[in-house]
Amino acid sequence: MLHSLVNSIDVGDLRVNAINAYVIPTSQNVVQGNNFKARIIMAAVDSTARPAIYIDGKKIDSDDGWYEVPANKTGDYTLSGYMELNSGNGVIRRDFTQNYSVVSPLATVSATMMNVLYAGIDNPISISVPGVPSNMISARLKNGGGTLTRSGNGFVCKPTVVDQDVVIAVTANQDGRQQSMGEYVFHVRRLPDPAPFIDYKDENGNMQRFRGGDLVRKNLLSTDGIQAAIDNGLLNIGFRVISFQATFFDRNGNAVVELSDGDKFSARQKSNFEKLGRGKRCYITRVKAVGPDGIERQLNTSLEVVIK
């Protein structure tokens, strides 16, 4: 009768010499507002007879059951395999699966004075929630004009109304439900003024950006007009020049102002460029430009051109 009972529970003549308590959590990362879930069991083990462990069809070399795999890429993964243990009645096999997530080692740091977005352009937004993969995070504009769209592992916000705060509401998928992760306020500003410049090709055919100073006359005459942009290393945004003036000086020192043809040098401006001798100078001033935010502005910056 005992022999029949042992065979019916499929453990054969297994012997155990240790009983341990184990806590098996569903996740070691829990977001505030969710529940910590774990299975608490007591397991009997035989330290002299270790089972063979197979993962993805390959036997792993582990005496105590520990297994490590490099977490090189973020996302959701499943660890699956089976275990085999020799008993008096043959081999006992048990399958297993375990889901886990890999998240980026990121810390969200924000300065109070830097919560600013610029109107009319794409502002990259990085949003991370500890313990939550990026593909499980969602965000939307709660108020304020503009759009918020996903781009790769982040988001891009393009507000449209200057001097109006926008609120970005963040949610994360937690056990199949959307949980709020907070709301974040950003102030929308107009773009700073760009700087005017002249693009020309040097003797080697390379494009150069002239912002004032000495300039060879042939390089000046080879250009059609001026441009304006913000290119301060943080932003790289082009503006459309609407108009500008060029101020020359006659033999008596009187200022002669010539108007442009939109963003192009007018015929009268080019004629005066040709008359400038070496060491003579002119000034490009009162540049009007409009940026992607749709705001027209007159730039305070001028270009001094000294013929070299």
PECOR-V36154 format. One record per backbone hydrogen bond with DSSP energy under -0.5 kcal/mol. CO is the residue of the C=O (numbers start at 1). NH is the residue of the N-H. Records with the same first field share a line. If there is no record, write none. Layout:
CO: NH, NH
//
This chain:
1: 5
2: 6
3: 7
4: 8
5: 9
6: 9, 11, 12
7: 10
11: 14
18: 45
20: 43
22: 24, 41
23: 25
24: 39
28: 30
31: 34
35: 37
37: 26, 27
38: 40
39: 24, 41
41: 22
43: 20
45: 17, 18, 47
46: 49
52: 84
53: 60
54: 82
55: 58
58: 55
60: 62
70: 72
75: 102
77: 100
78: 80
79: 98
80: 56
81: 96
82: 54
83: 94
84: 52
85: 92
87: 90
90: 87
91: 93
92: 85
94: 83
96: 81
98: 79
100: 77
101: 103
102: 75
104: 106
107: 109
111: 114
112: 115
114: 116
115: 187
117: 189
118: 121
121: 123
122: 124
123: 157
125: 127, 155
129: 132
132: 129
133: 136
134: 137
136: 173
138: 171
140: 142, 169
143: 167
145: 160, 161
147: 158
149: 156
151: 154
154: 151
155: 125
156: 149
157: 123
158: 147
159: 120
160: 162
161: 164
164: 188
166: 168, 186
167: 142, 143, 169
168: 184
169: 140
170: 181, 182
171: 138
172: 174, 179
173: 175
174: 177
177: 174, 179
179: 172
182: 170
184: 168
186: 166
187: 117, 189
188: 163
189: 119
195: 229
197: 227
198: 210
200: 208
202: 205
206: 202
208: 200, 210
210: 198
213: 306
215: 308
216: 219, 220
217: 221
218: 222
220: 223
224: 265
227: 197
228: 239
229: 195, 231
230: 237
235: 232, 233
237: 230
239: 228, 241
240: 290
243: 288
244: 260
245: 285
246: 248, 258
247: 283
248: 256
250: 253
254: 250
256: 248
258: 246
260: 262
261: 264
263: 226
264: 261
266: 270
267: 271
268: 272
269: 273
270: 274
271: 275
272: 276
273: 276
277: 280
280: 307
282: 305
283: 247, 285
284: 303
285: 245
287: 299
288: 242, 243
289: 297
290: 240
291: 294
294: 296
295: 291
297: 289, 299
302: 304
303: 284, 305
304: 213, 306
305: 282, 307
306: 215
307: 279
//
